[in-house]
């Protein structure tokens, strides 16, 4: 048993606290990971606010990189000393999706079997099955993806969630190709990941749309060729004007609201693609004329975790980073300690940061 410090959300809406966490030695199929860095993602705030479920207390943090300390019986995919990015989609290899050669849709992803606890034995629910605002965490070995150790942990870990979701929305789900026009609605961490992904894929025109001038500035830094302030300009008309009057080949909605989804729908070209990567709440509804759905053709897609396959995508993107072709450093607004999480939540809520990253 390992006694470490971790950030816990004890009750709905309450401030997080730094607690003693007991982490078991890994059992069959599990790995114990020394966490080096973990990004502060909006999903962690959703957990604290009870927006995911009510399985309090939560051990927060999930966007992380670290080093495997030990593994349990039967683990062959990683060994102690491996430098890894943690993922929350450990594929099973046996479900319908996996057997059809589409493991990124795996229907039976899994986590560690044993539970981490508070010092008094209270079981903790790890955020997205990871729980990485902690010095050591216990995960399923399939949640560990080995990457080149030359990439610093504070940038490598970003691929564990938000940045991967954005890049994957463009490359994997949207199938952005050379010469395409792309519009991204919502230029936070995920949206700017989508912009970076579109640039990587060779898009000719990349349009960032937001209501915040700071975020539009970030969009330009990540390669947007144009930006649209949708607080003062109709984004649908602006996107059409910037694409020869037609609309974009791919429109990525990274907000998760009915209003912005409708904008994405009408801003795409005929036979174009809409990708929803922003996360809506369960009560949200969108209404579209069926004749428009039929008449515009193309496809309406959702992108969960950027349709990524960690074993394929993480090492490739880290290699691009090391080659200087993917600027992951630009996503890191600040590095902080475990006791700075609440302040990081406040900055994120105010739109002041792309990512605060806890460094251990």
N, C-alpha and C positions, 0 to 999 in steps of 0.2 A: 504494500500500500504506500502511495506517495502523497505527502502532505504539501500542498501548494497554495498559492494565492490566485483567486479568480473573481471575476465580476459577475454578480448575481442580481437578477431582478426578482425580488421577493414577492411582491404583490402588485396587482394591476395599477399602473400609473404612478407608483412610488419611485423615488430616486433609487438608482442602483447602489449597491454596496460592495466593498471589497471584502471577501470572506475567505476563510480557510476551506479548501476543497480537498476531499480525499479521492484519489484516483487509483483504481485497482491495477495490479499487474495485468498485462494482456492475456486473455484467454484464447481459445481456438479461433482463428480468423481475425484476430484483433491486433492493433499496433498502438504502442505508447509513443507519442510524439512530443518532443520539446518544442514548444511554440517559440519562434523567433520574432514574428510580427503578425499583426492582424488588423485589417482595415475596419473602420467603423461604417457599417452599411445601414441604410434606412430600415432594412428588415429587422435589425436588432432593436431599433426603436419601436417597430410594430410589435415585437415580442413583449417589450416592456409595457406597452399600452394595452396588451391583451388582444391585439388585432390578429394574431395567428391562432391561438387557442388559449385555454385557461389552465394549462398544465404547469402552473407555478409551483416552486421557484425554477426560473430558467438560469442556466449558465450561458451567458451571451457570447457572441463572437463566432464568426464562421468563415471569414475571408482571409485565410491564413497560409503561412508557409513556416516550415520548421524542419527538424531533423528527427528521424526515427531513432528512438532510444532502445526499444526492445519490441519483439513480436511474439505472438502466441503460436501454439502448435498448428501446423499445417500451412503457415504463411510462407509463400515462396515468391510473391511479386515484389516485396521490399525486404531489405535487411537492415539491421542496426547501422546507423551512420549515413543512410540515404537522405539526401536533401529533397524534400517533397513539398508540393502544394496540396492542400487539403481540398477535397470536393464533396459536395453533398448529394452526388448522384453515383454511388458505387453500383455499377451494373452487375446483374446476376449471371448473365450468360446463358440462361435457361428459359426465360419467358418467351412469349410469342414474338415480341419485338426483337429481342436478341437473336432468336433463332431465324428470323427473317432477314438478318443482317442489318438491323436498324437499332443498335444498342443504345443510341442517344435517346430513344423513346422507351427505354427499359421500364417495364411495369412493376418491377419487384426490387427496386433499389433498397439498400439495407445499411444499417448502422451497427455500432458496437452493441453487443448483447448485454454486457455488464453495465451497471449504472455508476456514475460518479455521484458523490454525496457531499452534503455539508458535514462538518465535524460531528454533529449529533446524529448522523445517520440518515438525515432527510434526503431522499433521492432528488437529483437534479435532472431537469429536462434540457439537454444541450441544444442550443439554437441550430436548426437545420441538421441535427444529428452530429454536430461537431463540437460546439462549445469551446471557443479558442481565445477568449479573453482570460487566459489562464496560463500558468507557466508550463504545464504539461496537460495533454488531453488524451483521452482514449477514443479511438475510432476503429471502424472496420478497416482492414488492410486495403480493401479496394477503394477507400476514400483517400489514399495516399498516391500521388502521382509524382514519380521521380523526375526531376529536371536538373539542368546544369547549375551547379552550385555557384557559378560566377555571378549569377543574377542576385542582387541584394534581396533579402527577405521582404523588406518593406515595399518593394515593387512586385516581386514575384507573387506574393499572396493576393494581390488585387485580381489575378486571374481566377481566384477561387469563387468569385461571385459577379459583382457588378460589371467590371470591365469585360469579362468574358461574355456576359449576357449581351452587352452592346455589340462587341465585335462579332459574336456569333449571329446576332439578329441580322446583321448586314451580310456576312459571308455565308453562313450555313443556311439560315432560314430564307433570307431575301435573295440569295444567289446573285448578289451584285456582281456584275462583270465589267470588263473593260469598255469604257465609253458610255456607261450608263449614267443616267441622272438620278440622284438620290436626294430625298428630303427627310430630315430627322426633326420630329416635333418633340421638344423637351431636351435641353442641352445640359443636363446634370451628368453624373458619372456614367450612367448607362448610355444616355444619348450621345455623349462625346466618345464613348467606346464605339458606338455605331458609326460615328463620323470617321474615327480612325480606321475602322474596319472597311468602310466604303473606299477610303483613300487607298488602303492596302490592296483592295480588289481592283483598282484602276478606274474608279468612277471619274467621269469627266467633270460633272457638275455635282456639287455637294452643298445642300442648302440647310443651314441650321435655323430652327424656328424656336423662339422662346419669348417670354414677356420680360425677362431680366437681362439688362445690358451686360452685367458681369458674365452671365452664362453665354451670351452671344459672343463676348470677347474670347471666352475659352474655346468656343466652337471654331473660331478663326484660327486659334493656335493649333488645333488638332487637324486643320486642313480644310475647313469649310470654305468653299469658293464664294459663297454668298450667305448673308444672314438676314432674317426677317423678324422684326419686333412685332409680334402678333397682338400686343396691347394697343397698337396704333394703326396696324395695317391688316387687312383681310389676308390671312396666310394662304388661302386657297388661290385667290387671284394673284398673289405675289409669286407663288410657286409656279403657276401657269405662265406668268409673264417671263419668268427666268428660264423656262423650258420651251420656248418657242410657241407658247399658247396651248401646249398640249397637256401638261402635267408631268410629274416625275415617273420614271420607270419603276422605282421602288420608293415607297413612303413608309418610314419607320416611326411608329407612335411609341414614345418612351415616357409617357405621362401616366396613362391608364385612366383616362376619363372619357365619358361619352362624347363631350364636345370636341375634344381633340381627335378622338377616333373618327368622328364624322368628317372633320377637316382632312384627315389622312385619306379617307375614302374618296372624297371629291377632288383631292389634289393629285391623284394618280392618273397617269395616262391610260388610254384604252389598252386593255390587256396587261395593265400594270399590276403591281403587287403591293398589298398593304401588310405590314408586319406589326403585330401588337406585342411589344415587349414590356411596356409599362404595366404595372400590376393594379387591376381595378379592385374595388371592394365588392363583397357579395351582393349588395343591394343595387349596384349600377346596372342600367339597361341602355341599349342603343337601338334606335329605330331608323331603318333605311328602307326606301322604296324598293320593292323586289325587282321592278323593271330596271332600276339602276344597277342592282347587283347582277342581273342577267345581261343587261345591255353593255356594261363596261367590260365584261369578261375578266380575264386575269384571275387573280387569287387573293383571298383574304386568309392570312395565316397568323397563328400565334407562335411565339418563340419562348420556350421555357428553358432558362439557363443557356440561351443562345444555341439551342439544339447541339450543344457541344458533346464531344466524347473526350473526356479529360486525357486519356492515354494517348490520343491522337493530337489534340489541340494544344494542351499546355506546353509540351516540349517544343512544338513548332513555333508558338508565339514567343516563348523565351528565347529561342534561337534568333528570331527576328529582332527582338529587343537587343540582344548582344551584338547583332550586326548593325545596330543603329537605325533600323527600319521601322521600329514601333517604339514610340516615346512613352513608355510606362511611367517614367519619372514625373512627367507633366501632370499626371493624375494625383500625385501626392502633394496636398496642400500643406501638411504639417505632420511631424511625428510627435507622439505623446506617450505618457505612461498609463499604466492600468488605472490610476486614480483620477484620470482626466476625462473619463468617458462621458459624464454628464455634460461637461462643458462642450465636448465634441458634438453631442446630440444637439445642443443649443445652436452651435455654429452651423450644423447641417440644416437644421430647421429654418435658419435665417438665410440659407443659400450662400454662405460665406466661403464654403470649402467644397472642393470636389471630393477629396478623401482626407480624413484624419486617419493616421495609421499608428496603432499601438506598437511600440517596439519593446521587446523584452530582453 
